[in-house]
Amino acid sequence: MRARLSTFFQYFFYLFIFLVPWQTSLMFRERTIGKQGSLFEGPWEYGKLALTALDIIFLCIVVSGIVWIFATFSRSELTDKVKILADDWANRCIVTFALFAWVSIFWSSDMHLAALSAFRLTEGVCMYAIARYAHYDHIRVATACIAAATIQGFLACWQFFTQEVIANKWLGMAHHSSQQLGDVVIENSEVRWLRAYGSFPHPNILGVFLIIGIFFLLYLVERINNKKMIWVLFMCNVCMVTGLFFTFSRSVWVSCAGALMFLNIVSRKKKDISENHSKKYQRMSAGTLFAISAMVAWVSLSLVCAEPLAARFGIGGWSRLEQKSTQERVWYIKDALQQIHSSWYKGIGIGQYTYEVFKYDMKQNISRPWYLYQPVHNVFLLVFAELGIIGLLLWLAMILILGKRAICILWERKRVDGVVYATGGIVLTMIGVAFVDHFFWTLQSGILLWWLGYGFFSRNISKT
């Protein structure tokens, strides 16, 4: 019975990771935002309430996990384990942070939206706990993530070549095209190019997921000796790298490059001199093959797609859309600072940001189109605005405790393990992206990726 429950729990977890990219949901509340009765009124993207397929699988994971725990451990054993978990300062910060998010419902303007946002955060925290403490197979987790990322890479390639995302309500995919106003595109004076979405709501979060898949692939290459599997992973790598290119996500590219540079510097200082020459040569050959394939694919794509790449990086001058995007980000920062100033100590309530900005505009008799009611593109400012200085300090404490622990443990080790390299790269990339985007706080898939990444990394740096 206990073995069967453990098996159910693990396979639900692998399925959950595989399905993170898909946005299948049942909507039970949709509202508009903007001045009522005017042309500025439109759908409120961040005010929707929905039950997703991931919510159902999450509940299955929680139920099977709880039943297995009570079937396996006695009351005294459970008490001892809870005491051990409570002694970890990172866990204290995370649990307090989640509880404070629930408490913030009481001063939120839209309590239903706040409750759903707090539930989404709790989902992420539970995934952190599972990723860090539960019993599962790392290889299968990596395989599930690589399989999902390969599918997303293929979708990204197809979408860029066809310049269209086909709508599918069962998969939670909305329609996008290069000619549709409001979609994420690159343009110059003559042409518009649609950036690849995959099945995600935005190209940037697709880029992060593909980076996660690539890092897990690097870990898997180190653990597998089967040549056929190496070639399968090679093809997956090319697909994911190509899809990553078609996202044209500068924030993800730069954050990933910075993470790789940092990890390579640390790795060079932690060479494992105990490895035998043949094993070292084998790993070096596989790693070199994958690095060269990624570089060749990237250079080839840069030559073929020179025009959109030049437009994206402002070569020859910034396009109208790039200038507009920069201006809007400045507006969003001003909005965030105003919200922080109005309630800096306890925040405006989780999930309330765009609604509170709208309320402020109505008081000041300011009109703006519905699509400009966006969260500030910085997770740290967004946490500060919604949960105040208390929430921000707890959020930063969690990151700093994990960072300090990673530095101390890696300093004592002779080498950087493949799984530490992979999960460390994921966390560093996510932190970089969090400074220039908001989806790790506002979108379910982004929230889950953030907490899963932290859970995997925390698990592997805690090993002695």
Long-range contacts (C-beta under 8 A, 24 or more apart in sequence): 1-71, 2-68, 2-71, 2-72, 5-64, 5-67, 5-68, 5-71, 6-68, 6-135, 8-60, 8-64, 9-61, 9-64, 9-65, 9-68, 9-134, 10-134, 10-135, 10-136, 10-137, 10-140, 12-57, 12-60, 12-61, 12-64, 13-61, 13-130, 13-134, 13-136, 13-141, 14-136, 14-140, 14-141, 14-144, 15-57, 15-144, 16-54, 16-57, 16-58, 16-61, 16-127, 17-141, 17-144, 17-145, 17-148, 17-452, 18-144, 18-145, 18-147, 18-148, 19-53, 19-54, 19-57, 19-148, 20-54, 20-148, 20-209, 20-445, 20-448, 20-449, 20-452, 21-148, 21-151, 21-152, 21-198, 21-199, 21-200, 21-206, 21-209, 21-445, 22-53, 22-54, 22-171, 22-172, 22-199, 23-52, 23-171, 23-172, 23-173, 23-199, 23-200, 23-201, 23-444, 23-445, 24-52, 24-53, 24-170, 24-171, 24-172, 25-50, 25-51, 25-52, 25-53, 25-172, 26-50, 26-51, 26-52, 29-112, 32-370, 33-354, 33-355, 33-358, 33-370, 33-373, 34-358, 34-367, 34-368, 34-369, 34-370, 34-373, 35-362, 35-367, 38-367, 39-369, 40-367, 40-368, 40-369, 40-370, 41-370, 42-369, 42-370, 42-371, 43-370, 44-354, 44-355, 44-370, 44-373, 46-351, 46-353, 46-354, 46-373, 46-374, 46-375, 46-442, 47-110, 47-113, 47-354, 47-355, 49-112, 49-113, 49-116, 52-172, 52-444, 54-123, 54-444, 54-445, 54-448, 55-123, 58-123, 58-126, 58-127, 61-126, 61-130, 62-126, 65-130, 65-134, 85-133, 89-397, 89-401, 90-398, 90-401, 90-402, 90-405, 90-458, 93-394, 93-397, 93-398, 93-401, 94-125, 94-128, 94-394, 94-398, 95-125, 96-394, 97-387, 97-391, 97-394, 97-395, 97-398, 98-122, 98-125, 100-387, 100-390, 100-391, 100-394, 101-350, 101-387, 101-391, 104-346, 104-347, 104-349, 104-350, 104-386, 104-387, 104-391, 105-349, 105-350, 107-346, 107-348, 107-349, 108-348, 108-349, 108-350, 108-351, 108-352, 109-348, 109-349, 109-352, 109-355, 109-356, 109-359, 110-351, 110-352, 110-355, 113-351, 113-352, 113-355, 114-349, 114-350, 114-351, 114-352, 116-351, 117-350, 117-351, 118-350, 118-351, 120-444, 120-447, 121-350, 121-447, 123-444, 123-447, 123-448, 124-447, 124-448, 124-450, 124-451, 124-452, 125-451, 127-448, 127-451, 127-452, 127-455, 128-451, 128-452, 128-454, 128-455, 128-458, 129-455, 130-455, 131-451, 131-452, 131-454, 131-455, 131-456, 131-458, 131-459, 132-455, 132-456, 132-458, 132-459, 132-462, 133-459, 138-219, 138-419, 139-220, 139-223, 141-216, 141-456, 142-216, 142-217, 142-219, 142-220, 142-422, 143-220, 145-212, 145-213, 145-216, 146-213, 146-216, 146-217, 146-220, 146-233, 146-236, 146-240, 148-209, 148-213, 149-209, 149-210, 149-212, 149-213, 149-214, 149-216, 149-236, 149-240, 150-213, 150-236, 150-239, 150-240, 152-198, 152-199, 152-200, 152-206, 152-209, 152-210, 152-213, 152-240, 152-243, 153-198, 153-210, 153-213, 153-236, 153-239, 153-240, 153-241, 153-242, 153-243, 153-244, 154-239, 154-243, 155-196, 155-198, 155-199, 155-243, 156-196, 156-197, 156-198, 156-206, 156-210, 156-242, 156-243, 156-244, 156-246, 156-247, 157-196, 157-239, 157-242, 157-243, 157-246, 159-194, 159-196, 159-197, 159-198, 159-246, 160-193, 160-194, 160-195, 160-196, 160-246, 163-193, 163-194, 164-194, 165-194, 165-197, 171-199, 172-199, 173-197, 173-199, 174-201, 182-371, 185-321, 186-248, 186-308, 186-311, 186-312, 186-319, 186-321, 187-311, 187-319, 187-320, 187-321, 188-307, 188-310, 188-311, 188-319, 189-319, 191-307, 191-308, 193-248, 193-307, 193-308, 193-311, 195-246, 195-247, 195-248, 195-249, 196-243, 196-246, 196-247, 196-248, 198-243, 200-445, 201-439, 201-443, 201-445, 202-439, 202-443, 203-247, 203-248, 203-249, 204-247, 204-249, 204-251, 204-252, 204-433, 204-437, 204-439, 205-437, 205-439, 205-443, 205-445, 205-446, 205-449, 206-243, 206-247, 206-249, 207-244, 207-247, 207-249, 207-251, 207-252, 207-253, 208-252, 208-429, 208-430, 208-433, 208-446, 208-449, 209-445, 209-449, 210-240, 210-241, 210-243, 210-244, 210-247, 211-244, 211-252, 211-256, 211-425, 211-426, 211-429, 212-426, 212-449, 212-453, 213-240, 214-240, 214-241, 214-244, 214-294, 215-421, 215-422, 215-423, 215-425, 215-426, 216-422, 217-290, 218-287, 218-290, 218-418, 218-421, 218-422, 219-418, 219-419, 219-421, 219-422, 221-286, 221-287, 221-290, 222-283, 222-286, 222-287, 222-418, 223-418, 225-282, 230-286, 233-290, 234-289, 234-290, 234-293, 237-290, 237-293, 237-294, 238-293, 238-294, 238-297, 241-293, 241-294, 241-297, 241-298, 242-297, 242-301, 245-297, 245-298, 245-301, 245-302, 245-305, 246-301, 248-308, 248-309, 248-312, 250-312, 250-313, 251-432, 251-433, 251-436, 251-437, 252-429, 252-433, 254-432, 255-428, 255-429, 255-430, 255-431, 255-432, 255-433, 256-425, 256-429, 256-432, 258-428, 258-432, 259-424, 259-425, 259-428, 259-429, 259-432, 260-425, 262-428, 263-416, 263-421, 263-424, 263-425, 263-428, 266-410, 266-416, 267-415, 267-416, 267-421, 270-410, 270-413, 270-414, 270-415, 270-416, 271-415, 272-414, 272-415, 273-414, 274-414, 328-372, 328-374, 329-377, 331-372, 332-374, 332-375, 332-376, 332-377, 333-376, 333-378, 333-381, 335-360, 335-376, 336-376, 336-378, 336-381, 336-382, 336-384, 336-385, 337-381, 339-385, 340-381, 340-384, 340-385, 343-388, 344-384, 344-388, 344-389, 345-388, 345-389, 345-390, 346-387, 346-388, 346-390, 347-384, 347-385, 347-386, 347-387, 347-388, 347-390, 347-391, 348-385, 348-386, 349-386, 350-386, 350-387, 351-386, 352-386, 353-382, 353-385, 353-386, 374-438, 375-438, 375-441, 375-442, 376-438, 377-436, 377-437, 377-438, 378-434, 378-435, 378-436, 378-437, 378-438, 379-434, 379-435, 379-437, 379-438, 379-440, 379-441, 380-434, 380-435, 382-438, 382-441, 382-442, 383-441, 398-454, 399-431, 402-427, 402-454, 402-457, 402-458, 402-461, 405-458, 405-461, 405-462, 406-457, 406-461, 409-461, 409-462, 409-464, 410-461, 417-460, 419-456, 419-460, 420-457, 420-460, 420-461, 423-453, 423-456, 423-457, 423-459, 423-460, 424-457, 424-461, 426-453, 426-456, 426-457, 427-453, 427-454, 427-457
